[in-house]
Every structure is written in structure tokens, then in C-alpha cells.
Amino acid sequence: MAKKSKTKETHTRTIVKALSWRVVATLTTGTIVYIFTREWSLTLGITFFEVLSKILFYYIHDRVWNVVHWGQEMHPLAEIKVNRDLEPGDMEIIRNKLKDLGYLD
């Protein structure tokens, strides 16, 4: 069984990574267009259109994948319904119980 990472990606980190990738991808597109055309106005127009269209297409792509369940694994505890949010003290109780049951070291 593969070892699971103990870290979790924050939403802020994901957003910064997405934005930094969008910058790199857009610069790549702009560079290629300029190399082929040597026209700044055409390069800027295509690059601007590329940014907007790829954001739109990614949004559509992501929404489609939200309804595709292939490759997803449900966490074994996901079926347990809870009545309220967990509090810090609750986590310690749960952690100790999981240790007692042999799930944690």
C-alpha cells in the first residue's frame, strides 16, 4: 500500500500555483506567436484571447470532471454522518480511539 502524505494542499497554495502556471503558459503562447509572426499587436491580441478562452475552457473541463466518478476512492469514514463540526478536543479523542483499535501507531 502506498504511503499517504501527511500534508494537505491549502486553497491559497493551489490558487497561487494555478496563477503562476497561467503566467508561464501565456508567456509560452506569446513567445511562440511572436516567433512566427514578428508582430506585437497580433501577439498581444492572441495572447489576450488565449488567457480568456483557456480560463473558460478549463472551467467547463473541471465542471465535467466533477460529475465523472472514475478513479475516485471514497474514504472509509466518509459514510459516517456527523451532527456537528469537530472541535480540537474531539480530534484527540478520535485519535486515541483509533490508536486503541490499532489503526494508528
Summary of the structure (lengths in Angstrom):
residues: 105
radius of gyration: 22.7
end to end distance: 16.3
largest distance: 69.1
contacts: 170
relative contact order: 0.05
helix: 64%
strand: 0%
